[in-house]
């Protein structure tokens, strides 16, 4: 998690008793540095996206459409069923992200509301991209109806995002550390280098766990203060993140035509790395970038077969949950409006009964004269 902490240090304030110009200059310098980093990030995203489109274009241009259709048709019902079940497992783990975040915020929300907010926000943000905007908007829409404030929803979104990245980092680090030789065939690094990178990643996670265990930790993010989860909740975040990432990787893994050349843990690390490239590109759902990375990294006998697996993966893990999320949101909004209308009608009836009790003459007039 990147922390944006904007506060003046004590040493930076000493000796500036004038009109405050040096302080304004320091603030302006920080803004310029932030703009430079943003421009570099945008440039990197564009480079990743452009290179991925080039790689994907070359791969697709060599693919026969008839062979692609045959590869999709060759996917068995057992593979489709297994992919669907693993998709359900992944999204169930995602609902736990919100559950842990709500526990950290001491907010008591029923699980069905938590599951609806989590599932719909992730299903929509995975497909449309820009998760902080899309997921945050969907979450606020649902959670605000049960009394959660905007700041609480923002904190929840950040904590859930940390859980998501925990899973990616752990899976990638473990793959690099314990399957270094297999991954060397993919990234062409020496096995020792992969092992060192993986151990460094896992060591950073361990250091974070020690850091939040010693005492309560708080960070300032975009103007609001957030208390980080302690050891117990952090371990829960790691467990849920790993389950989610492994289940998501398993969806694509079971759709592959052959698993002989790549064991699951090596494949999972490769999958996570492709997902990270997709996130870095800022493309909606990492589309194009993810496919290009997998086409380059996964050894298969036929590119048509791998591309068919990627197409089915997009349909099962992205498109189908997205459609379900839209349906659930529509049903939820319809039920919410009907509930409000029913309460308004009940309130009107109670008001009429109260008026009749207060004014018997009006009741007699309505029951006798108006009926005639």
N, C-alpha and C positions, 0 to 999 in steps of 0.2 A: 504494500500500500504506500502510495506516495503522499507525504504529509506536506501541506502548504501552510507553514507556520510563519505568520507575519507579525513580528514584534521586534522592537528595538532592544539591543543588548545594552547593559549598563555601561560597558566600555565605550559604546558608540555614542552615548549621550554626554559623556564627560567632556568638558571644554567647549560646549556649544551653548553659550548663554546669550547669543545674539538674537537675530531675527528668525532663527530656525532654518535658514537656507541650506546648511549642510545636511540636515535631516531630510528636507525635501529632495535634495539631490540624491541621497542614498535611496530614498523611496523610488525616485525616477529611474535610478540605475537598476534597481530590482525589477521594476516593470519592464525595462528594456531587455534584461536578461531573460525574463519570463517570455517575452515576445520572441526572442531568438530561439529559445528552446521549443516553443510552439511551432515556429516556422520549420525548425529542423525535424520535429515529429511529423508535421504534415508532409515534408519532402520525403522522409523515410517511408511513410505510408504510400505515397504515390509511386515511389520506386518499387516497393514490394508488389503493389497492385499491377503496375505496368509489366514487371518481369513475370509475374504469375500469369497474366493474360497472354503474354508471348508464349510461355511454356505450354499453357493449356491449349492455346490456338494451334500450336504445332502438333500436340498430341491428338487433338480432336480431328484435325485435317487428315491425319493418317488412319482414322478409324472408319471402318465400313459400317454404314447405317444398318445394313441387313445383318451383319455380324453382331452389332449392338443389340438389335431386336432379338436375335437368337440367344444372346447371353442373358438378357432379361428374362426371356421365356424359360431358360434353363434353370433359373432359380427355383428351388423346390418350395413347397408349402411349409415344410418344416423350418427352412431358413427364414421365411417370412414370419412365421409364428414366433420363433426364437427372437428375432429382431424386435417384434412388437412387444414381447414380454420384457426384454431388456430396456426398451424405451420407457415402459411403465415404471420399471425399477429406478431408472435414472430420474424421472420426474418426481417419483415419490421421495427420493433423496433430496431433490431440490425443494420440496415442501418443508423438509427438515431445516433447510437454510433459514427460512423465515421463522420457524419455530424456535431455533436457538437464538436468533436475533431478538425476538420478542421476549424471551426469557432474560437476556442480557439487559433489555430496556425495562424490565419489570412491568410489561404490558400483558394483560390477561385477555387473550382473544381465543374464541372457539376454533378448534382445529379445522372445521369445514370452511370457515372464513379464511383462515391462514392458507389452507390448501388451494382454495380458489384464487386468492391473490397471488400466491407463489406460482402456481401452474400457469395461469394466464399471462402474468408478467414475463416469465421466462419464455413461454412458447411464442409470444409476440415479439419480444426483443431478440430472440435467436433468429427470427425470420427477417425482421425489419432493420435490425442493427441499432446503433446508438442506445445501448442498454440503460445508461443513466437517465435518459429522457423517456424512452418508451416504457421501460420497466418501472421507473419511478412514477410516471403518470398513472399507469394501471394500478399500481399499489396504492397510491393516494386516493384514487377513485373508490376503491373498495374499502380500504382501512379507515378513511375519513367518515364513512357511514357508520362505523362502530366506535367513533370517538377518538381515533388516533390523530394527533396533530401533525402538521407538515414537517416539523423538525424531527419528530419521532419516526416518521416514514423515511425521511432522508437518512437518519442514523441506521435504520433497519436496512436500507438499500446498501449502505456502505459495508455493514457487517456481513450481509449476505454475499456481497462481492468479494470480501476477504475470504470467506469460506470457499467460494468458487475457485479462487486463485490458489488457496491451500491445496486443493485437490490436484490442480494442474502441476504445481511445483513439486509436490511429493511424488506423483507418478513419473514425471520427467526425471527428477533427481534419482529415484530408485532405478529407473531403466538405465540411466547413464552409469550409475555406480555398479550395478550388479549384472548388467547385460552389456557391458562395454564392448566386447568383441563383436557381438551381433550388430550393435548400432554403428560400429566402425565401418561396416560394409555399406552403411547408408550415408553417414556424414563424412566418411573418409578421413576421420581423425584417428590418431593412434589410440589404441584401447586404453593406455595409461592416462591419456589426456581426458578421455571420456569419463574414466573412473574418478579422476581428480575433480572434474567439473561436477559430477554427480554428488560426490562427498561434500563439496563446498556448498552445494544447494541444500543438501540435507542438514549440514552443519548450521547453515543460516536459519533454517526452521527450528532446529534445536535451540539455538541462541535466542530466538524470539520467544520460545516457550519458557526458557529460564528467565528472560527479561520480564514477562508478564506474570511470572510466578512470584518473584521477589516482592513486589508490591503492586498496588493498583496503578495502571498506566492510563494517561489521558493524552489525546492528540487534538489539535485544532485543525479542522478541515473546512475551508471555505467559510470561515466566520462562525462556526459552531463547534462546541467542544464535545468530544466523543470519548467515553470510557471504554477501553479495550477489554474484551473478555479475559477472564483469568484462565488458569491451567485447565480446569475441568471442561469449560466450554470450548476452549481452544482445541483440546483433544477431540471433542465432539465435532468441531468444525473440520478437523483433519479427516476423521473417520467418514463423515458424510461426503466430503469433497472427493475422497478416494473412491468411495462406492459409486458416486455419480459419474466420475470420469471413466472408471473401469466399465460401468454399465454402458455408457455412451460409446466408448471404444468397442465394446462387445457387439453393439448393434451392427457396426460396419464389419467387424471381424467375422461374424457368422454369415454375412452376406457374400464374403469373398468366395471365389470358386475353389480355392485350394489354400490350406494353411500350412503346408509342409515346409515351406521355405522361411517361415517367420513365426516364432512362438508368440503367445498372446502378450506377454509382458514387454517384449521388444516392440510389438505392434502398438501397444497402448502408449508407450513413450513417443513413438513416431506420430501417433494420432494427436497427442497433446501438443507436440511441437508444431504440427500443421495448424492446430487450433490457435496457438499463440500467434503464428504468422497471420492467420485470418483476422484476429483481434487487432494486431498491429496495423493491418491494412485499412481498418475502419470500413471495410466492405460489409454490407448487410449480410449477417450470417457467415461472413468470411467466404462468400460464394466466389468461386473462381480461384481464389488464393488457396483455400483448403484443398480443392481438387487437384490443383497443379502440384502442390507439395506431396500429396499422396501418390500421384502418378509418377513422380520422380523417385520417391522413397521406397515404395512397396514393390518387391520383386514378384512379378507374375508372368505367366507364360503368354498371356494375351491382354493387350491394353483394352480391347473391347470388353473383356470380362470384368476388369477392374473398373472401367468407366460405368458399366452397367450396375455394379455394386454401389458405386458412388451415387448414381441417379436414384436407386432404390433407397439408399440411406437418406438422401434429401427428402424423399417422399415420406418415409416412415418416421424419421426423427424430427423433421422440421415441418413439412406441409400438413400432415395429419394432426399433430398437436396444435398447430396454428389454427386450423379450421375448428377443432374442438374448443379452443380458447375463445374464438369469436362467438361460437354458439353459446358457451357458458356465460360469457359476458352479457350477451343479449338476453338470455333467460334470467340472469341475475338482475339486470336492470328492469326487465318487465315485472318480475316478482316484487322488486323494491317499490316500483311505482304503484302496483296494485295494492300492496300493503299500505302505502301512504293514503291511497284513495279510500280503502276500506276503513282505515282509522278516522279519516275525515268524515265519512258517512256515519260511522258509529258516534263520533262526536256530535254530529248534527242531530242524530236521533236522541241522544242524551240531553242535548240542549232543548229539544222540543218537549221531552218529558218534564224537564225542570220548569219550563215556561208554563206547562199545563198545571203543575202543582202550585205554582205561584199565582196563576190567574185562572180560577175555575170557570169564570164567565167565558173566557176565550175558548176553553175546552168544550163547554156546552155549545157555543156557537159553531165550532168546527164539526162536532159530532152530530148535531141536529139540523141546524139551519143550512149549512153548506151542502150537506148531502141531499137536501131537497132541491 
